[in-house]
Amino acid sequence: MLNWQMAYGRGDETNAPNYDKEVSHNHIPLLTSGHEVSGELSAASPQRLSVSSPPPERLTHSYAGYVNQSPNIRVVDPVREFGSTGLGNLAWKERVDGWKMKQDKNSVPMTTSRAASERGQDIDASTDIVDDSLLNDEARQPLSRKVSIPSSRINPYRMVIVLRLVILCIFLHYRITNPVTNAYPLWLLSVICEIWFAVSWILDQFPKWLPINRETYLDRLSLRYEREGEPSQLAAVDIFVSTVDPLKEPPLVTANTVLSILAVDYPVDKVSCYVSDDGAAMLSFESLSETSEFAKKWVPFCKKYQIEPRAPEWYFSQKIDYLKDKIQPTFVKDRRAMKREYEEFKIRVNGLVAKAQKVPDEGWIMQDGTPWPGNNTRDHPGMIQVFLGQNGGLDSEGNELPRLVYVSREKRPGFQHHKKAGAMNSLVRVSAVLTNGPFLLNLDCDHYINNSKALREAMCFMMDPNLGKYVCYVQFPQRFDGIDRNDRYANRNTVFFDINLRGLDGIQGPVYVGTGCVFNRTALYGYEPPIKPKKKREDGFFSSCFGGSRKKSSKSSKKGSDKKKSSKHVDPTVPVFNLEDIEEGVEGAGFDDEKSLLMSQMSLEKRFGQSAVFVASTLMENGGVPQSAAPETLLKEAIHVISCGYEDKTDWGNEIGWIYGSVTEDILTGFKMHARGWRSIYCMPPRPAFKGSAPINLSDRLNQVLRWALGSVEILFSRHCPIWYGYSGRLKWLERFAYINTTIYPITSIPLLIYCTLPAVCLLTGKFIIPQISNLASLWFISLFLSIFATGILEMRWSGVGIDEWWRNEQFWVIGGVSAHLFAVFQGLLKVLAGIDTNFTVTSKASDEDGDFAELYMFKWTTLLIPPTTLLIVNLVGVVAGISYAINSGYQSWGPLFGKLFFAFWVIVHLYPFLKGLMGKQNRTPTIVVVWSILLASIFSLLWVRIDPFTTKVTGPDVKFCGINC
């Protein structure tokens, strides 16, 4: 029988259960028709399931493949299917009894966080407040702290923001009240654009009002949770790696990511790596099999010599002194041997890639002679294969390795699979059934772990007794390899990661950016955080803006439920879950215990899906898998929860897991969590936690930006739009501003395109958008430009961002705005109004094999290049036409010309990287096209100045131009 222990709370870490007790091992069957898998189940802890890999000689033909043939959702009978009531009503009754006992524990001693809460302080800030009697106990001190930006740097920045806002209001007042009568349409368009730019600036600027830094204390984490002579009490982490097309996402890149995960500096029994192959490619499966074999040699080498990074491709390609700080005499010999092993591994993987280029007519055949189940990528069963695990698949030194699991969810015609978001939700359910780590890390296949202590950095926030219970995720900045030194197309996104997200961290936390993020599994399940006590009224206006609004009761929105139930105020020291479904069954009048327990279970199954095993895992506060759970049942349920119809009539994708409805599911998922009242953390360790690759080619970069912008437009026109969604929750106002800016920024492309066209129109027509201004008005114009420059300079000062990075970001904002963002707006409107969907294209992540940055100079024509090319030519024509007109008209026409030239050169300078991309190395044909276009445009402009476009009067032929009779 299952002894269901559910009374453990994060508020009392000293009474945490011993997770590393030895138990007996059980045999696991292979998940395929009639075959067996060689492996053992070692629950090294009562709450963890360990599945070992098959022997090496059987890795190539041991597959998982229970196929759910029925498209209908089945109702699970725990007694009939599981053979015992261990996961049925008895366990449920014990769970409810434990929950009732927890509610009776009202005399829990007040902890530091409770005391801080009752004083009305921010829970996040309370990590810096520790009772004096505990200061001498290093293990009881906070695991992290907030570090404010020095006032000498941040206060001038805030003053300039306020000053710029005042000047902007005066400037707009002048522009509106002083129309240009002889160019009224141009003036009106320019004023509308300027008002939109002002609103957009406010939405972008004010969420950066409270930037902060954070420090972590890894030594305190070890003292608290890794005491000498005792099993590690660090929480388990399930790591997700997602891949789709192995031809666009090379298997060698994915292999390096997986190897860096398996070698991470974290207890091996606490790490499980799940690789999602959403393309069901045999190439991905076979390369992962090769990776698992190479990991047995690579992982002990990394841990023995403490090397960084632990992705072999990037470790061996480092141009540094690899002998620095190495004192072991065997290091050089072992490194040479390991480099040779890795090169042989690369050859084997490259051989698999070459073999996969041509698909056989009969489809792929496995080594045992059976067809590969994923030959039809749109119609195949779910597949699970465990390659590595505890007590099986030991490394070359006989040590255990982290678990490595291959997952390919079921695909059937007629079902909506929801692309990456659907694949991530499948991983959430599979991991919950097999390991159920309380925390999840998701990585793109090209983002490897660059800092082996990255998980420990995240645990300093997640496992902090004061802060952890309120944190939904810890987001790390994205850093990239393989980008040219000048970062021509702002691939590093330094301004966003080092300025915007640090500003949001001082409010309610950064937005989720899709990778490099450690989640609290509870938050992904749609639960709400504990209710923080209201602050005192005297906090005033700034509390409502920066601290957010507090509600007496939070509301949980559920799909298919007409009423919203208020959550109860509970002791902040007790872990809080929304157990309202259980509560309804237990306290419902007129029901006996059996009926009430059945109702509560049915209610949760309606919410989470019809899997009693998975539903039971969602109620385990510390994660883990029950010790008495049958391995056969767990593996069978793992296949069941990735079936096509599992999510039908549930809250998956609406309130639970990754949210559907946008190709940028990351923004939507983070927004839903923040709207429920959770906060997120931005962690920037000195050594970057993760590194990835970015498309440095202009066309690929624009296509990537197009996908991001299209996702924002989809959110803008959905019910989850932050302009009108979530006002009944606990989303702070400045956080809402940031989310609104995240969704409406593609709309800025329309006024930006108009504004970039206006200089050329003014130069060609002789009109201007600004009337003749007085000295006072010119002072306001100068003040506005000075405030813009001052804001940028002071922003770079407190953030540490270089001026070159800031300027590249400004340039690409224009390039992307008039191309990718513009197309995203029209594609989004077509999808919303006409139902025309656009296909999701995976960004290529090919390695640079043709030389340093060869891809940077590769020219790939795309329709996205048409608008910026047109703008560039039109403004160059305008400049030549304006100068030609001034030369012919005399010195009195040079004064008005300078204002027009200023705006035209502003456009040309911002589009310069685009022009350089067209005229780079190896682009001879585009270069000739551009040069001849500019030449013809210049000739046309010389003819244009001789013709009045409105009266079509042509001047006489005897006019001298530059001393020559024309």
Secondary structure in CASP SS format (residue, H / E / C, confidence):
PFRMAT SS
TARGET T0000
AUTHOR 0000-0000-0000
METHOD secondary structure of the structure
MODEL  1
M C 1.00
L C 1.00
N C 1.00
W C 1.00
Q C 1.00
M C 1.00
A C 1.00
Y C 1.00
G C 1.00
R C 1.00
G C 1.00
D C 1.00
E H 1.00
T H 1.00
N H 1.00
A C 1.00
P C 1.00
N C 1.00
Y C 1.00
D C 1.00
K C 1.00
E C 1.00
V C 1.00
S C 1.00
H C 1.00
N E 1.00
H E 1.00
I C 1.00
P C 1.00
L C 1.00
L C 1.00
T C 1.00
S C 1.00
G C 1.00
H C 1.00
E C 1.00
V C 1.00
S C 1.00
G C 1.00
E E 1.00
L E 1.00
S C 1.00
A C 1.00
A C 1.00
S E 1.00
P C 1.00
Q C 1.00
R E 1.00
L C 1.00
S C 1.00
V E 1.00
S C 1.00
S C 1.00
P C 1.00
P C 1.00
P H 1.00
E H 1.00
R H 1.00
L C 1.00
T C 1.00
H C 1.00
S C 1.00
Y C 1.00
A C 1.00
G C 1.00
Y C 1.00
V C 1.00
N C 1.00
Q C 1.00
S C 1.00
P C 1.00
N C 1.00
I C 1.00
R C 1.00
V C 1.00
V C 1.00
D C 1.00
P H 1.00
V H 1.00
R H 1.00
E H 1.00
F H 1.00
G C 1.00
S C 1.00
T C 1.00
G C 1.00
L C 1.00
G C 1.00
N H 1.00
L H 1.00
A H 1.00
W H 1.00
K H 1.00
E H 1.00
R H 1.00
V H 1.00
D H 1.00
G H 1.00
W H 1.00
K H 1.00
M H 1.00
K H 1.00
Q H 1.00
D H 1.00
K C 1.00
N C 1.00
S C 1.00
V C 1.00
P C 1.00
M C 1.00
T C 1.00
T H 1.00
S H 1.00
R H 1.00
A H 1.00
A H 1.00
S H 1.00
E H 1.00
R C 1.00
G C 1.00
Q C 1.00
D C 1.00
I C 1.00
D C 1.00
A H 1.00
S H 1.00
T H 1.00
D H 1.00
I C 1.00
V C 1.00
D C 1.00
D H 1.00
S H 1.00
L H 1.00
L C 1.00
N C 1.00
D C 1.00
E H 1.00
A H 1.00
R H 1.00
Q C 1.00
P C 1.00
L C 1.00
S E 1.00
R E 1.00
K E 1.00
V E 1.00
S E 1.00
I C 1.00
P C 1.00
S H 1.00
S H 1.00
R H 1.00
I H 1.00
N H 1.00
P H 1.00
Y H 1.00
R H 1.00
M H 1.00
V H 1.00
I H 1.00
V H 1.00
L H 1.00
R H 1.00
L H 1.00
V H 1.00
I H 1.00
L H 1.00
C H 1.00
I H 1.00
F H 1.00
L H 1.00
H H 1.00
Y H 1.00
R H 1.00
I H 1.00
T H 1.00
N C 1.00
P C 1.00
V C 1.00
T H 1.00
N H 1.00
A H 1.00
Y H 1.00
P H 1.00
L H 1.00
W H 1.00
L H 1.00
L H 1.00
S H 1.00
V H 1.00
I H 1.00
C H 1.00
E H 1.00
I H 1.00
W H 1.00
F H 1.00
A H 1.00
V H 1.00
S H 1.00
W H 1.00
I H 1.00
L H 1.00
D H 1.00
Q H 1.00
F H 1.00
P H 1.00
K H 1.00
W C 1.00
L C 1.00
P C 1.00
I E 1.00
N E 1.00
R E 1.00
E E 1.00
T E 1.00
Y C 1.00
L H 1.00
D H 1.00
R H 1.00
L H 1.00
S H 1.00
L H 1.00
R H 1.00
Y H 1.00
E C 1.00
R C 1.00
E C 1.00
G C 1.00
E C 1.00
P C 1.00
S C 1.00
Q C 1.00
L C 1.00
A C 1.00
A C 1.00
V E 1.00
D E 1.00
I E 1.00
F E 1.00
V E 1.00
S E 1.00
T E 1.00
V C 1.00
D C 1.00
P C 1.00
L C 1.00
K C 1.00
E C 1.00
P C 1.00
P H 1.00
L H 1.00
V H 1.00
T H 1.00
A H 1.00
N H 1.00
T H 1.00
V H 1.00
L H 1.00
S H 1.00
I H 1.00
L H 1.00
A C 1.00
V C 1.00
D C 1.00
Y C 1.00
P C 1.00
V H 1.00
D H 1.00
K H 1.00
V E 1.00
S E 1.00
C E 1.00
Y E 1.00
V E 1.00
S E 1.00
D E 1.00
D C 1.00
G C 1.00
A C 1.00
A C 1.00
M H 1.00
L H 1.00
S H 1.00
F H 1.00
E H 1.00
S H 1.00
L H 1.00
S H 1.00
E H 1.00
T H 1.00
S H 1.00
E H 1.00
F H 1.00
A H 1.00
K H 1.00
K H 1.00
W H 1.00
V H 1.00
P H 1.00
F H 1.00
C H 1.00
K H 1.00
K H 1.00
Y H 1.00
Q C 1.00
I C 1.00
E C 1.00
P C 1.00
R C 1.00
A C 1.00
P H 1.00
E H 1.00
W H 1.00
Y H 1.00
F H 1.00
S C 1.00
Q C 1.00
K C 1.00
I C 1.00
D C 1.00
Y C 1.00
L C 1.00
K C 1.00
D C 1.00
K C 1.00
I C 1.00
Q C 1.00
P C 1.00
T C 1.00
F H 1.00
V H 1.00
K H 1.00
D H 1.00
R H 1.00
R H 1.00
A H 1.00
M H 1.00
K H 1.00
R H 1.00
E H 1.00
Y H 1.00
E H 1.00
E H 1.00
F H 1.00
K H 1.00
I H 1.00
R H 1.00
V H 1.00
N H 1.00
G H 1.00
L H 1.00
V H 1.00
A H 1.00
K H 1.00
A C 1.00
Q C 1.00
K C 1.00
V C 1.00
P C 1.00
D C 1.00
E C 1.00
G C 1.00
W C 1.00
I E 1.00
M C 1.00
Q C 1.00
D C 1.00
G C 1.00
T C 1.00
P E 1.00
W C 1.00
P C 1.00
G C 1.00
N C 1.00
N C 1.00
T C 1.00
R C 1.00
D C 1.00
H E 1.00
P C 1.00
G C 1.00
M E 1.00
I E 1.00
Q E 1.00
V E 1.00
F E 1.00
L E 1.00
G E 1.00
Q C 1.00
N C 1.00
G E 1.00
G C 1.00
L C 1.00
D C 1.00
S C 1.00
E C 1.00
G C 1.00
N C 1.00
E C 1.00
L C 1.00
P C 1.00
R E 1.00
L E 1.00
V E 1.00
Y E 1.00
V E 1.00
S E 1.00
R C 1.00
E C 1.00
K E 1.00
R C 1.00
P C 1.00
G C 1.00
F C 1.00
Q C 1.00
H C 1.00
H C 1.00
K H 1.00
K H 1.00
A H 1.00
G H 1.00
A H 1.00
M H 1.00
N H 1.00
S H 1.00
L H 1.00
V H 1.00
R H 1.00
V H 1.00
S H 1.00
A H 1.00
V H 1.00
L H 1.00
T C 1.00
N C 1.00
G C 1.00
P C 1.00
F E 1.00
L E 1.00
L E 1.00
N E 1.00
L E 1.00
D E 1.00
C C 1.00
D C 1.00
H C 1.00
Y E 1.00
I E 1.00
N C 1.00
N C 1.00
S C 1.00
K C 1.00
A H 1.00
L H 1.00
R H 1.00
E H 1.00
A H 1.00
M H 1.00
C H 1.00
F H 1.00
M H 1.00
M C 1.00
D C 1.00
P C 1.00
N C 1.00
L C 1.00
G H 1.00
K H 1.00
Y H 1.00
V E 1.00
C E 1.00
Y E 1.00
V E 1.00
Q E 1.00
F C 1.00
P C 1.00
Q C 1.00
R E 1.00
F E 1.00
D E 1.00
G C 1.00
I C 1.00
D C 1.00
R C 1.00
N C 1.00
D C 1.00
R C 1.00
Y C 1.00
A C 1.00
N C 1.00
R C 1.00
N C 1.00
T H 1.00
V H 1.00
F H 1.00
F H 1.00
D H 1.00
I H 1.00
N H 1.00
L H 1.00
R H 1.00
G H 1.00
L H 1.00
D H 1.00
G C 1.00
I C 1.00
Q C 1.00
G C 1.00
P C 1.00
V C 1.00
Y C 1.00
V C 1.00
G C 1.00
T C 1.00
G C 1.00
C E 1.00
V E 1.00
F E 1.00
N E 1.00
R H 1.00
T H 1.00
A H 1.00
L H 1.00
Y C 1.00
G C 1.00
Y C 1.00
E C 1.00
P C 1.00
P C 1.00
I C 1.00
K C 1.00
P C 1.00
K C 1.00
K C 1.00
K C 1.00
R H 1.00
E H 1.00
D H 1.00
G H 1.00
F H 1.00
F H 1.00
S H 1.00
S H 1.00
C H 1.00
F H 1.00
G H 1.00
G C 1.00
S C 1.00
R C 1.00
K C 1.00
K C 1.00
S C 1.00
S C 1.00
K E 1.00
S C 1.00
S C 1.00
K C 1.00
K C 1.00
G C 1.00
S C 1.00
D C 1.00
K C 1.00
K C 1.00
K C 1.00
S E 1.00
S C 1.00
K C 1.00
H C 1.00
V C 1.00
D C 1.00
P C 1.00
T C 1.00
V C 1.00
P C 1.00
V C 1.00
F C 1.00
N C 1.00
L C 1.00
E H 1.00
D H 1.00
I H 1.00
E H 1.00
E H 1.00
G H 1.00
V H 1.00
E H 1.00
G C 1.00
A C 1.00
G C 1.00
F C 1.00
D C 1.00
D H 1.00
E H 1.00
K H 1.00
S H 1.00
L H 1.00
L H 1.00
M H 1.00
S H 1.00
Q H 1.00
M H 1.00
S H 1.00
L H 1.00
E H 1.00
K H 1.00
R H 1.00
F H 1.00
G C 1.00
Q C 1.00
S C 1.00
A H 1.00
V H 1.00
F H 1.00
V H 1.00
A H 1.00
S H 1.00
T H 1.00
L C 1.00
M C 1.00
E C 1.00
N C 1.00
G C 1.00
G C 1.00
V C 1.00
P C 1.00
Q C 1.00
S C 1.00
A C 1.00
A C 1.00
P H 1.00
E H 1.00
T H 1.00
L H 1.00
L H 1.00
K H 1.00
E H 1.00
A H 1.00
I H 1.00
H H 1.00
V C 1.00
I C 1.00
S C 1.00
C H 1.00
G H 1.00
Y H 1.00
E H 1.00
D C 1.00
K C 1.00
T C 1.00
D C 1.00
W E 1.00
G C 1.00
N C 1.00
E C 1.00
I E 1.00
G C 1.00
W C 1.00
I C 1.00
Y C 1.00
G C 1.00
S C 1.00
V C 1.00
T C 1.00
E H 1.00
D H 1.00
I H 1.00
L H 1.00
T H 1.00
G H 1.00
F H 1.00
K H 1.00
M H 1.00
H H 1.00
A H 1.00
R H 1.00
G C 1.00
W C 1.00
R E 1.00
S E 1.00
I E 1.00
Y E 1.00
C C 1.00
M C 1.00
P C 1.00
P C 1.00
R C 1.00
P C 1.00
A C 1.00
F E 1.00
K E 1.00
G E 1.00
S E 1.00
A C 1.00
P C 1.00
I C 1.00
N C 1.00
L H 1.00
S H 1.00
D H 1.00
R H 1.00
L H 1.00
N H 1.00
Q H 1.00
V H 1.00
L H 1.00
R H 1.00
W H 1.00
A H 1.00
L H 1.00
G H 1.00
S H 1.00
V H 1.00
E H 1.00
I H 1.00
L H 1.00
F C 1.00
S C 1.00
R C 1.00
H C 1.00
C C 1.00
P C 1.00
I C 1.00
W C 1.00
Y C 1.00
G C 1.00
Y C 1.00
S C 1.00
G C 1.00
R C 1.00
L C 1.00
K C 1.00
W H 1.00
L H 1.00
E H 1.00
R H 1.00
F H 1.00
A H 1.00
Y H 1.00
I H 1.00
N H 1.00
T H 1.00
T H 1.00
I H 1.00
Y H 1.00
P H 1.00
I H 1.00
T H 1.00
S H 1.00
I H 1.00
P H 1.00
L H 1.00
L H 1.00
I H 1.00
Y H 1.00
C H 1.00
T H 1.00
L H 1.00
P H 1.00
A H 1.00
V H 1.00
C H 1.00
L H 1.00
L H 1.00
T H 1.00
G C 1.00
K C 1.00
F C 1.00
I C 1.00
I C 1.00
P C 1.00
Q C 1.00
I C 1.00
S C 1.00
N H 1.00
L H 1.00
A H 1.00
S H 1.00
L H 1.00
W H 1.00
F H 1.00
I H 1.00
S H 1.00
L H 1.00
F H 1.00
L H 1.00
S H 1.00
I H 1.00
F H 1.00
A H 1.00
T H 1.00
G H 1.00
I H 1.00
L H 1.00
E H 1.00
M H 1.00
R H 1.00
W H 1.00
S H 1.00
G C 1.00
V C 1.00
G C 1.00
I H 1.00
D H 1.00
E H 1.00
W H 1.00
W H 1.00
R H 1.00
N H 1.00
E H 1.00
Q H 1.00
F H 1.00
W H 1.00
V H 1.00
I H 1.00
G H 1.00
G H 1.00
V C 1.00
S C 1.00
A H 1.00
H H 1.00
L H 1.00
F H 1.00
A H 1.00
V H 1.00
F H 1.00
Q H 1.00
G H 1.00
L H 1.00
L H 1.00
K H 1.00
V H 1.00
L H 1.00
A H 1.00
G C 1.00
I C 1.00
D C 1.00
T C 1.00
N C 1.00
F C 1.00
T C 1.00
V C 1.00
T C 1.00
S C 1.00
K C 1.00
A C 1.00
S C 1.00
D C 1.00
E C 1.00
D C 1.00
G C 1.00
D C 1.00
F C 1.00
A H 1.00
E H 1.00
L H 1.00
Y H 1.00
M C 1.00
F C 1.00
K C 1.00
W C 1.00
T C 1.00
T H 1.00
L H 1.00
L H 1.00
I H 1.00
P H 1.00
P H 1.00
T H 1.00
T H 1.00
L H 1.00
L H 1.00
I H 1.00
V H 1.00
N H 1.00
L H 1.00
V H 1.00
G H 1.00
V H 1.00
V H 1.00
A H 1.00
G H 1.00
I H 1.00
S H 1.00
Y H 1.00
A H 1.00
I H 1.00
N H 1.00
S H 1.00
G C 1.00
Y H 1.00
Q H 1.00
S H 1.00
W H 1.00
G H 1.00
P H 1.00
L H 1.00
F H 1.00
G H 1.00
K H 1.00
L H 1.00
F H 1.00
F H 1.00
A H 1.00
F H 1.00
W H 1.00
V H 1.00
I H 1.00
V H 1.00
H H 1.00
L C 1.00
Y H 1.00
P H 1.00
F H 1.00
L H 1.00
K H 1.00
G H 1.00
L H 1.00
M C 1.00
G C 1.00
K C 1.00
Q C 1.00
N C 1.00
R H 1.00
T H 1.00
P H 1.00
T H 1.00
I H 1.00
V H 1.00
V H 1.00
V H 1.00
W H 1.00
S H 1.00
I H 1.00
L H 1.00
L H 1.00
A H 1.00
S H 1.00
I H 1.00
F H 1.00
S H 1.00
L H 1.00
L H 1.00
W H 1.00
V C 1.00
R C 1.00
I E 1.00
D C 1.00
P C 1.00
F C 1.00
T C 1.00
T C 1.00
K C 1.00
V E 1.00
T C 1.00
G C 1.00
P C 1.00
D C 1.00
V C 1.00
K E 1.00
F E 1.00
C C 1.00
G C 1.00
I E 1.00
N E 1.00
C C 1.00
END
